[in-house]
Amino acid sequence: MQFKGWQNATEIQRWVRSAFVPRGYDHHLRTDRERDGGYIEEHAPNFLVLFAAEGPGEVRVDQGDWIVRDASGQVSSYSSEGFEAAFIPRRVS
């Protein structure tokens, strides 16, 4: 499932353990470029945080990234490019 922002964050939260971080809100997974002198930029993008199934661990999922659950229940996230490389067959001429 592709993370499209608030529009489908609640749907993803029903499917995997995650939390939505709105645009401009502080979170320890914010990048340095989203901060200005220690303050969060107003335009810092929203993102989703995936929590590890067992134990500590968090992964940031940016808008446009993909979340995949395999047959064994393992959850992974991919950038659009990574998703394409992993799941969309390339045409061979």
N, C-alpha and C positions, 0 to 999 in steps of 0.2 A: 504494500500500500504506500502510495506517495504522500508525504506530509505536505499539505497545501496551506498550512496556517490554521488559524482559529476555526475555519470552516470544517475541518475534519479532525481536529485535535481530540475532541470528546469521543469520537468514534474509535480513534487509535487507543485512547485511554481505557476503553472497554475491552480492547483486544490484548494489550500488553501494559505492564506497569510503567507508567510514564507521567510526566508533569509538563504542562504548558507554561512557558515563560514569556509573558507579553513584551511587546516592543518597549524598550526604555527601562524595564525593570532590572534590578540588580540580581546577579546570580554568579556563583564562583566559576561557572563555565564560560562567562563572558570573556572575549578576547581583549588584548591590550588595545587594539584599534577601536574597540567599542567604548573605551574609557577616555576621558579627557581630564587629566590631572586628578584621577581617583574618582571622578564622577562619571556616571553612565550617560552616554550621549542619548539625547531624546529620541533620535532616529535609530538607535541600536536595534537590530531586527529581532523579531520573535523567534523562538526555537522550542524544540521539544527535548525533554531529558528522558532517556530510557534508563530504567533502573535494572541492575543485575538481578537475575532470578534468585540467586542465592548469594548472600554476603554483600559486602559493600561494592560499589562500582556504579558509575554513571557514564553515559555516552550522550553527547550533544548531537541532535539531528536538526539540521537547518532546513528551512522551507525549500521544497524541491527535492530533498533527499528521499530515499526509499527505505522502508522497513519491511523485512522479509522474515517470515517464520517458516522453517523447514518442517518436513514430516515428523521429525523427532521433537519438535517444539522449540528448537534453538532459534533465537531471534538475532538478526544481524541488521546493520544499517549500511547503506551504500549511497555515495553521491550519485548523481544522474549518470556520470561517465562510468563509474564503477558498476552500476546496475546494468547499463548497456553491455559492458564488457563481460559481465558474469552471466547474463540471462538472455541476451538477444543475439541470435546466431548471425554471424557475418556472412555476407554473400561472397561466394567464391566464383570468380569469372573464368 
